[in-house]
Amino acid sequence: MGVLPALLSERLGVPQVTLLSEVSVEDGQVTGRRDGAAATEPPTALSTVGSSRVPFRGDHQPGITEPAQAHGHLLALDLAPGAGRKEAAALLRRWTRTAEALMAGETPASRLHDTGIALDAGPSSLTVTFGFGRTFFDRTGLAARRPSALAPLPPFSADELDAGRSDGDLWVQIGADDALVAFHALRALQREADGTARVRWQMNGFNRSPGATAAPRTARNLMGQVDGTNNPKETDEDFRQRVFVPAGGDPEWMAGGSYAVVRRIRMLLDDWERVPLEGQEKVIGRRKSDGAPLSGGSETTPVDLDKRGPDGNPAIAADAHVRVTAPASNGGAAMLRRSFSYHDGFRDDGAPDAGLLFVAWQADPMRGFVPVQRKLDRGDALSRFIRHEASALFAVPGGARKGEYVGQRLFEG
């Protein structure tokens, strides 16, 4: 390594990068040989991100409790004319085989030729999650087995929803820490659906890449705010009760499953960025630098809604986002948020078409998302800077057991 790169590495506090004169792939691992090094030296691994693997089978589907990956795709499909219960079940069988192989880093044994998009890459923490929309049950003759929790979400006064980018019979969530791996899964599943279901809408999202920070940190959204601090934790005593449908619930085939609320929320970034830092922090109720509540402490310090400042006013304003969304302000209502940011270019007025692909998981949306959103609709300071432009709700069944396909308990139970 030259002197200048070494000095820059020291100044920035990052490891020195060694240039490689030869790169090869052995047993799925990318390796390289240092420039000028003897060919007999052992190869040096370039990265471990690609080798990370998430199990496909389990009590719950993947892509719910795992950390959100760097790249995401959300896809809704409608069944094709003439496709019913039999065709839908066959599609879920194909999707299950393909998703399980891809998540293991394998080439799927598909009826279609593999595209080769992700050749040389490992699974890269790929997760694939499947869900059913309300209309799916009518179109497959399964209306009697539709969960009551899948009732249409109520209208909210701030909604500006595009029907063409909302709802859908089927839903697929894809996440991976490599963009090509994520796209490969998207393309493979879309091709498997050909003739049975057609795409209704599709959205692409992203998050911070693994290793971009010196230590694991809560993600930031496109407003620059730390986002997700108060998410329920798996260590919480009531985590499963809040997020997953219990055994013996209604209906039984949803045991171990969850309900996903999906919202495309555009951020009015030009307006937001004109607000001084102090004003932004007052809107959210947290410091922008580290996510700590304005009531004091660090990011993980519980928000003190009763704390008052030196002037006698509440430290956290009455309409601050953290106050309005706090479980204490909503009868204990909470949901597991696992979202992606998005940027779809620029609008005609030059403003960025960017924001949040909001995905929230809960055992019952009427006890999770709905009461919180109603409260936000009535008085959230953040509402001035966002627009809800698409919305959907999906029933996501429990994980596939050995030998099962996703949704089998619905089709064959």
HUWOLIN-V819795 format. One record per residue. RES is the residue in one letter. SS is DSSP state (alpha for helix, beta for strand, coil for the rest). Layout:
# HUWOLIN-V819795
RES_SS + RES_SS
This chain:
# HUWOLIN-V819795
M_coil + G_coil + V_alpha + L_alpha + P_alpha + A_alpha + L_alpha + L_alpha + S_alpha + E_alpha + R_alpha + L_alpha + G_coil + V_coil + P_coil + Q_coil + V_coil + T_coil + L_coil + L_beta + S_beta + E_beta + V_beta + S_beta + V_beta + E_beta + D_coil + G_coil + Q_beta + V_beta + T_beta + G_beta + R_beta + R_beta + D_coil + G_coil + A_coil + A_coil + A_coil + T_coil + E_coil + P_coil + P_coil + T_beta + A_beta + L_coil + S_coil + T_coil + V_alpha + G_alpha + S_alpha + S_coil + R_coil + V_coil + P_coil + F_coil + R_coil + G_coil + D_coil + H_coil + Q_coil + P_coil + G_coil + I_coil + T_coil + E_coil + P_coil + A_coil + Q_coil + A_coil + H_beta + G_beta + H_beta + L_beta + L_beta + A_beta + L_beta + D_beta + L_beta + A_coil + P_coil + G_coil + A_coil + G_coil + R_alpha + K_alpha + E_alpha + A_alpha + A_alpha + A_alpha + L_alpha + L_alpha + R_alpha + R_alpha + W_alpha + T_alpha + R_alpha + T_alpha + A_alpha + E_alpha + A_alpha + L_alpha + M_alpha + A_coil + G_coil + E_coil + T_coil + P_coil + A_coil + S_coil + R_coil + L_coil + H_coil + D_coil + T_coil + G_coil + I_coil + A_coil + L_coil + D_coil + A_coil + G_coil + P_coil + S_coil + S_coil + L_coil + T_beta + V_beta + T_beta + F_beta + G_beta + F_beta + G_coil + R_alpha + T_alpha + F_alpha + F_alpha + D_alpha + R_alpha + T_coil + G_coil + L_coil + A_alpha + A_alpha + R_alpha + R_coil + P_coil + S_alpha + A_alpha + L_alpha + A_coil + P_coil + L_coil + P_coil + P_coil + F_coil + S_coil + A_coil + D_beta + E_coil + L_coil + D_coil + A_alpha + G_alpha + R_alpha + S_coil + D_coil + G_coil + D_coil + L_beta + W_beta + V_beta + Q_beta + I_beta + G_beta + A_beta + D_coil + D_coil + A_alpha + L_alpha + V_alpha + A_alpha + F_alpha + H_alpha + A_alpha + L_alpha + R_alpha + A_alpha + L_alpha + Q_alpha + R_alpha + E_alpha + A_coil + D_coil + G_coil + T_coil + A_beta + R_beta + V_beta + R_beta + W_beta + Q_beta + M_beta + N_beta + G_beta + F_beta + N_coil + R_coil + S_coil + P_coil + G_coil + A_coil + T_coil + A_coil + A_coil + P_coil + R_coil + T_coil + A_coil + R_beta + N_coil + L_coil + M_coil + G_coil + Q_coil + V_beta + D_coil + G_coil + T_coil + N_coil + N_coil + P_coil + K_coil + E_coil + T_coil + D_coil + E_coil + D_coil + F_alpha + R_alpha + Q_alpha + R_alpha + V_alpha + F_coil + V_coil + P_coil + A_coil + G_coil + G_coil + D_coil + P_coil + E_alpha + W_alpha + M_alpha + A_coil + G_coil + G_coil + S_beta + Y_beta + A_beta + V_beta + V_beta + R_beta + R_beta + I_beta + R_beta + M_beta + L_coil + L_alpha + D_alpha + D_alpha + W_alpha + E_alpha + R_coil + V_coil + P_coil + L_alpha + E_alpha + G_alpha + Q_alpha + E_alpha + K_alpha + V_alpha + I_alpha + G_coil + R_beta + R_coil + K_coil + S_coil + D_coil + G_coil + A_coil + P_beta + L_coil + S_coil + G_coil + G_coil + S_coil + E_coil + T_coil + T_coil + P_coil + V_coil + D_coil + L_coil + D_coil + K_coil + R_beta + G_coil + P_coil + D_coil + G_coil + N_coil + P_beta + A_coil + I_coil + A_coil + A_coil + D_coil + A_coil + H_alpha + V_alpha + R_alpha + V_alpha + T_alpha + A_coil + P_alpha + A_alpha + S_alpha + N_coil + G_coil + G_coil + A_coil + A_coil + M_coil + L_beta + R_beta + R_coil + S_coil + F_beta + S_beta + Y_beta + H_beta + D_beta + G_beta + F_beta + R_coil + D_coil + D_coil + G_coil + A_coil + P_beta + D_beta + A_beta + G_beta + L_beta + L_beta + F_beta + V_beta + A_beta + W_beta + Q_beta + A_coil + D_coil + P_coil + M_coil + R_coil + G_coil + F_alpha + V_alpha + P_alpha + V_alpha + Q_alpha + R_alpha + K_alpha + L_alpha + D_alpha + R_alpha + G_alpha + D_coil + A_alpha + L_alpha + S_alpha + R_alpha + F_alpha + I_beta + R_beta + H_beta + E_beta + A_beta + S_beta + A_beta + L_beta + F_beta + A_beta + V_beta + P_coil + G_coil + G_coil + A_coil + R_coil + K_coil + G_coil + E_coil + Y_coil + V_coil + G_coil + Q_alpha + R_alpha + L_alpha + F_alpha + E_alpha + G_coil
